Amino acid sequence: MTESSDYESVQVFIGVDVGKDTHHAVAINRSGKRLFDKALPNDEN
């Protein structure tokens, strides 16, 4: 995988908080509008 620092071409930023019981994912666009914000179950046994 090639690492790039060309943030001008990025349209959506995604963050994931990995937790023991749940994960939480958030996606925002370049202007900061929240496009996705949801807790997701971690069903790994």
PDB file of N, CA, C and O in Angstrom:
ATOM      1  N   MET A   1       0.848  -1.177   0.000  1.00  0.00           N
ATOM      2  CA  MET A   1       0.000   0.000   0.000  1.00  0.00           C
ATOM      3  C   MET A   1       0.888   1.232   0.000  1.00  0.00           C
ATOM      4  O   MET A   1       1.880   1.290   0.726  1.00  0.00           O
ATOM      5  N   THR A   2       0.537   2.198  -0.801  1.00  0.00           N
ATOM      6  CA  THR A   2       1.297   3.433  -0.889  1.00  0.00           C
ATOM      7  C   THR A   2       0.664   4.483   0.000  1.00  0.00           C
ATOM      8  O   THR A   2      -0.542   4.719  -0.062  1.00  0.00           O
ATOM      9  N   GLU A   3       1.479   5.110   0.826  1.00  0.00           N
ATOM     10  CA  GLU A   3       0.983   6.166   1.704  1.00  0.00           C
ATOM     11  C   GLU A   3       1.047   7.489   0.963  1.00  0.00           C
ATOM     12  O   GLU A   3       2.041   7.792   0.304  1.00  0.00           O
ATOM     13  N   SER A   4      -0.007   8.271   1.070  1.00  0.00           N
ATOM     14  CA  SER A   4      -0.070   9.548   0.371  1.00  0.00           C
ATOM     15  C   SER A   4      -0.462  10.649   1.335  1.00  0.00           C
ATOM     16  O   SER A   4      -1.246  10.430   2.258  1.00  0.00           O
ATOM     17  N   SER A   5       0.084  11.825   1.118  1.00  0.00           N
ATOM     18  CA  SER A   5      -0.290  12.974   1.942  1.00  0.00           C
ATOM     19  C   SER A   5      -1.031  14.013   1.110  1.00  0.00           C
ATOM     20  O   SER A   5      -1.074  15.186   1.481  1.00  0.00           O
ATOM     21  N   ASP A   6      -1.614  13.597  -0.009  1.00  0.00           N
ATOM     22  CA  ASP A   6      -2.372  14.482  -0.881  1.00  0.00           C
ATOM     23  C   ASP A   6      -3.812  14.564  -0.386  1.00  0.00           C
ATOM     24  O   ASP A   6      -4.707  13.949  -0.966  1.00  0.00           O
ATOM     25  N   TYR A   7      -4.035  15.322   0.687  1.00  0.00           N
ATOM     26  CA  TYR A   7      -5.362  15.404   1.296  1.00  0.00           C
ATOM     27  C   TYR A   7      -6.353  16.187   0.447  1.00  0.00           C
ATOM     28  O   TYR A   7      -7.559  16.100   0.678  1.00  0.00           O
ATOM     29  N   GLU A   8      -5.879  16.938  -0.517  1.00  0.00           N
ATOM     30  CA  GLU A   8      -6.783  17.706  -1.370  1.00  0.00           C
ATOM     31  C   GLU A   8      -7.686  16.793  -2.197  1.00  0.00           C
ATOM     32  O   GLU A   8      -8.787  17.198  -2.570  1.00  0.00           O
ATOM     33  N   SER A   9      -7.247  15.584  -2.488  1.00  0.00           N
ATOM     34  CA  SER A   9      -8.049  14.671  -3.304  1.00  0.00           C
ATOM     35  C   SER A   9      -8.996  13.811  -2.467  1.00  0.00           C
ATOM     36  O   SER A   9      -9.823  13.089  -3.023  1.00  0.00           O
ATOM     37  N   VAL A  10      -8.888  13.879  -1.145  1.00  0.00           N
ATOM     38  CA  VAL A  10      -9.739  13.076  -0.263  1.00  0.00           C
ATOM     39  C   VAL A  10     -11.095  13.755  -0.115  1.00  0.00           C
ATOM     40  O   VAL A  10     -11.167  14.944   0.196  1.00  0.00           O
ATOM     41  N   GLN A  11     -12.166  13.002  -0.337  1.00  0.00           N
ATOM     42  CA  GLN A  11     -13.515  13.553  -0.232  1.00  0.00           C
ATOM     43  C   GLN A  11     -14.224  13.139   1.053  1.00  0.00           C
ATOM     44  O   GLN A  11     -15.105  13.855   1.528  1.00  0.00           O
ATOM     45  N   VAL A  12     -13.851  11.993   1.623  1.00  0.00           N
ATOM     46  CA  VAL A  12     -14.482  11.486   2.839  1.00  0.00           C
ATOM     47  C   VAL A  12     -13.398  10.960   3.767  1.00  0.00           C
ATOM     48  O   VAL A  12     -12.499  10.235   3.342  1.00  0.00           O
ATOM     49  N   PHE A  13     -13.494  11.333   5.045  1.00  0.00           N
ATOM     50  CA  PHE A  13     -12.592  10.843   6.073  1.00  0.00           C
ATOM     51  C   PHE A  13     -13.369   9.877   6.956  1.00  0.00           C
ATOM     52  O   PHE A  13     -14.505  10.157   7.337  1.00  0.00           O
ATOM     53  N   ILE A  14     -12.764   8.747   7.280  1.00  0.00           N
ATOM     54  CA  ILE A  14     -13.432   7.708   8.058  1.00  0.00           C
ATOM     55  C   ILE A  14     -12.608   7.390   9.292  1.00  0.00           C
ATOM     56  O   ILE A  14     -11.389   7.236   9.219  1.00  0.00           O
ATOM     57  N   GLY A  15     -13.293   7.294  10.436  1.00  0.00           N
ATOM     58  CA  GLY A  15     -12.636   6.898  11.672  1.00  0.00           C
ATOM     59  C   GLY A  15     -13.380   5.740  12.302  1.00  0.00           C
ATOM     60  O   GLY A  15     -14.608   5.679  12.264  1.00  0.00           O
ATOM     61  N   VAL A  16     -12.618   4.817  12.884  1.00  0.00           N
ATOM     62  CA  VAL A  16     -13.217   3.656  13.538  1.00  0.00           C
ATOM     63  C   VAL A  16     -12.605   3.513  14.922  1.00  0.00           C
ATOM     64  O   VAL A  16     -11.384   3.473  15.068  1.00  0.00           O
ATOM     65  N   ASP A  17     -13.457   3.436  15.933  1.00  0.00           N
ATOM     66  CA  ASP A  17     -13.038   3.169  17.308  1.00  0.00           C
ATOM     67  C   ASP A  17     -13.364   1.705  17.582  1.00  0.00           C
ATOM     68  O   ASP A  17     -14.532   1.318  17.632  1.00  0.00           O
ATOM     69  N   VAL A  18     -12.337   0.906  17.755  1.00  0.00           N
ATOM     70  CA  VAL A  18     -12.514  -0.534  17.948  1.00  0.00           C
ATOM     71  C   VAL A  18     -12.624  -0.818  19.435  1.00  0.00           C
ATOM     72  O   VAL A  18     -11.712  -0.511  20.202  1.00  0.00           O
ATOM     73  N   GLY A  19     -13.742  -1.403  19.839  1.00  0.00           N
ATOM     74  CA  GLY A  19     -13.977  -1.707  21.243  1.00  0.00           C
ATOM     75  C   GLY A  19     -14.234  -3.184  21.474  1.00  0.00           C
ATOM     76  O   GLY A  19     -14.446  -3.948  20.533  1.00  0.00           O
ATOM     77  N   LYS A  20     -14.214  -3.571  22.731  1.00  0.00           N
ATOM     78  CA  LYS A  20     -14.423  -4.978  23.088  1.00  0.00           C
ATOM     79  C   LYS A  20     -15.854  -5.426  22.783  1.00  0.00           C
ATOM     80  O   LYS A  20     -16.056  -6.516  22.247  1.00  0.00           O
ATOM     81  N   ASP A  21     -16.842  -4.602  23.116  1.00  0.00           N
ATOM     82  CA  ASP A  21     -18.246  -4.964  22.905  1.00  0.00           C
ATOM     83  C   ASP A  21     -18.807  -4.399  21.608  1.00  0.00           C
ATOM     84  O   ASP A  21     -19.563  -5.074  20.910  1.00  0.00           O
ATOM     85  N   THR A  22     -18.441  -3.169  21.285  1.00  0.00           N
ATOM     86  CA  THR A  22     -18.915  -2.533  20.052  1.00  0.00           C
ATOM     87  C   THR A  22     -17.776  -1.752  19.406  1.00  0.00           C
ATOM     88  O   THR A  22     -16.799  -1.376  20.053  1.00  0.00           O
ATOM     89  N   HIS A  23     -17.939  -1.525  18.123  1.00  0.00           N
ATOM     90  CA  HIS A  23     -17.062  -0.629  17.381  1.00  0.00           C
ATOM     91  C   HIS A  23     -17.908   0.602  17.066  1.00  0.00           C
ATOM     92  O   HIS A  23     -19.137   0.538  17.105  1.00  0.00           O
ATOM     93  N   HIS A  24     -17.258   1.716  16.756  1.00  0.00           N
ATOM     94  CA  HIS A  24     -17.995   2.914  16.375  1.00  0.00           C
ATOM     95  C   HIS A  24     -17.333   3.487  15.135  1.00  0.00           C
ATOM     96  O   HIS A  24     -16.121   3.707  15.118  1.00  0.00           O
ATOM     97  N   ALA A  25     -18.119   3.727  14.102  1.00  0.00           N
ATOM     98  CA  ALA A  25     -17.598   4.256  12.849  1.00  0.00           C
ATOM     99  C   ALA A  25     -18.217   5.621  12.573  1.00  0.00           C
ATOM    100  O   ALA A  25     -19.409   5.836  12.791  1.00  0.00           O
ATOM    101  N   VAL A  26     -17.383   6.537  12.089  1.00  0.00           N
ATOM    102  CA  VAL A  26     -17.827   7.878  11.721  1.00  0.00           C
ATOM    103  C   VAL A  26     -17.189   8.236  10.383  1.00  0.00           C
ATOM    104  O   VAL A  26     -16.009   7.966  10.159  1.00  0.00           O
ATOM    105  N   ALA A  27     -17.971   8.842   9.501  1.00  0.00           N
ATOM    106  CA  ALA A  27     -17.458   9.345   8.228  1.00  0.00           C
ATOM    107  C   ALA A  27     -17.899  10.796   8.094  1.00  0.00           C
ATOM    108  O   ALA A  27     -19.060  11.125   8.336  1.00  0.00           O
ATOM    109  N   ILE A  28     -16.964  11.663   7.705  1.00  0.00           N
ATOM    110  CA  ILE A  28     -17.279  13.075   7.479  1.00  0.00           C
ATOM    111  C   ILE A  28     -16.745  13.487   6.111  1.00  0.00           C
ATOM    112  O   ILE A  28     -15.775  12.920   5.607  1.00  0.00           O
ATOM    113  N   ASN A  29     -17.401  14.487   5.523  1.00  0.00           N
ATOM    114  CA  ASN A  29     -16.908  14.993   4.248  1.00  0.00           C
ATOM    115  C   ASN A  29     -15.926  16.140   4.495  1.00  0.00           C
ATOM    116  O   ASN A  29     -15.637  16.476   5.644  1.00  0.00           O
ATOM    117  N   ARG A  30     -15.423  16.727   3.439  1.00  0.00           N
ATOM    118  CA  ARG A  30     -14.389  17.772   3.549  1.00  0.00           C
ATOM    119  C   ARG A  30     -14.858  18.994   4.328  1.00  0.00           C
ATOM    120  O   ARG A  30     -14.039  19.671   4.951  1.00  0.00           O
ATOM    121  N   SER A  31     -16.146  19.292   4.310  1.00  0.00           N
ATOM    122  CA  SER A  31     -16.647  20.458   5.035  1.00  0.00           C
ATOM    123  C   SER A  31     -17.006  20.138   6.482  1.00  0.00           C
ATOM    124  O   SER A  31     -17.431  21.027   7.220  1.00  0.00           O
ATOM    125  N   GLY A  32     -16.844  18.884   6.901  1.00  0.00           N
ATOM    126  CA  GLY A  32     -17.108  18.494   8.280  1.00  0.00           C
ATOM    127  C   GLY A  32     -18.493  17.940   8.531  1.00  0.00           C
ATOM    128  O   GLY A  32     -18.840  17.632   9.671  1.00  0.00           O
ATOM    129  N   LYS A  33     -19.295  17.808   7.478  1.00  0.00           N
ATOM    130  CA  LYS A  33     -20.637  17.243   7.641  1.00  0.00           C
ATOM    131  C   LYS A  33     -20.521  15.754   7.943  1.00  0.00           C
ATOM    132  O   LYS A  33     -19.825  15.018   7.243  1.00  0.00           O
ATOM    133  N   ARG A  34     -21.207  15.326   8.984  1.00  0.00           N
ATOM    134  CA  ARG A  34     -21.199  13.918   9.380  1.00  0.00           C
ATOM    135  C   ARG A  34     -22.096  13.130   8.431  1.00  0.00           C
ATOM    136  O   ARG A  34     -23.297  13.386   8.349  1.00  0.00           O
ATOM    137  N   LEU A  35     -21.517  12.182   7.724  1.00  0.00           N
ATOM    138  CA  LEU A  35     -22.241  11.365   6.761  1.00  0.00           C
ATOM    139  C   LEU A  35     -22.691  10.039   7.353  1.00  0.00           C
ATOM    140  O   LEU A  35     -23.690   9.465   6.918  1.00  0.00           O
ATOM    141  N   PHE A  36     -21.956   9.556   8.342  1.00  0.00           N
ATOM    142  CA  PHE A  36     -22.245   8.261   8.957  1.00  0.00           C
ATOM    143  C   PHE A  36     -21.732   8.317  10.380  1.00  0.00           C
ATOM    144  O   PHE A  36     -20.615   8.780  10.616  1.00  0.00           O
ATOM    145  N   ASP A  37     -22.523   7.857  11.328  1.00  0.00           N
ATOM    146  CA  ASP A  37     -22.129   7.841  12.741  1.00  0.00           C
ATOM    147  C   ASP A  37     -22.925   6.734  13.411  1.00  0.00           C
ATOM    148  O   ASP A  37     -24.105   6.903  13.720  1.00  0.00           O
ATOM    149  N   LYS A  38     -22.271   5.598  13.633  1.00  0.00           N
ATOM    150  CA  LYS A  38     -23.035   4.456  14.113  1.00  0.00           C
ATOM    151  C   LYS A  38     -22.171   3.513  14.939  1.00  0.00           C
ATOM    152  O   LYS A  38     -21.013   3.252  14.614  1.00  0.00           O
ATOM    153  N   ALA A  39     -22.768   3.010  16.019  1.00  0.00           N
ATOM    154  CA  ALA A  39     -22.144   1.933  16.785  1.00  0.00           C
ATOM    155  C   ALA A  39     -22.420   0.626  16.055  1.00  0.00           C
ATOM    156  O   ALA A  39     -23.534   0.382  15.591  1.00  0.00           O
ATOM    157  N   LEU A  40     -21.402  -0.200  15.960  1.00  0.00           N
ATOM    158  CA  LEU A  40     -21.517  -1.474  15.257  1.00  0.00           C
ATOM    159  C   LEU A  40     -21.164  -2.594  16.218  1.00  0.00           C
ATOM    160  O   LEU A  40     -20.180  -2.483  16.948  1.00  0.00           O
ATOM    161  N   PRO A  41     -21.934  -3.666  16.238  1.00  0.00           N
ATOM    162  CA  PRO A  41     -21.659  -4.747  17.191  1.00  0.00           C
ATOM    163  C   PRO A  41     -20.363  -5.475  16.870  1.00  0.00           C
ATOM    164  O   PRO A  41     -20.013  -5.670  15.707  1.00  0.00           O
ATOM    165  N   ASN A  42     -19.671  -5.865  17.905  1.00  0.00           N
ATOM    166  CA  ASN A  42     -18.509  -6.738  17.780  1.00  0.00           C
ATOM    167  C   ASN A  42     -18.983  -8.113  18.213  1.00  0.00           C
ATOM    168  O   ASN A  42     -19.059  -8.404  19.407  1.00  0.00           O
ATOM    169  N   ASP A  43     -19.299  -8.950  17.251  1.00  0.00           N
ATOM    170  CA  ASP A  43     -19.868 -10.256  17.589  1.00  0.00           C
ATOM    171  C   ASP A  43     -18.829 -11.375  17.543  1.00  0.00           C
ATOM    172  O   ASP A  43     -19.180 -12.550  17.442  1.00  0.00           O
ATOM    173  N   GLU A  44     -17.558 -11.009  17.618  1.00  0.00           N
ATOM    174  CA  GLU A  44     -16.514 -12.030  17.651  1.00  0.00           C
ATOM    175  C   GLU A  44     -16.571 -12.767  18.980  1.00  0.00           C
ATOM    176  O   GLU A  44     -16.600 -12.139  20.038  1.00  0.00           O
ATOM    177  N   ASN A  45     -16.588 -14.067  18.935  1.00  0.00           N
ATOM    178  CA  ASN A  45     -16.664 -14.880  20.155  1.00  0.00           C
ATOM    179  C   ASN A  45     -15.317 -15.403  20.544  1.00  0.00           C
ATOM    180  O   ASN A  45     -15.194 -16.107  21.547  1.00  0.00           O
TER     181      ASN A  45
END
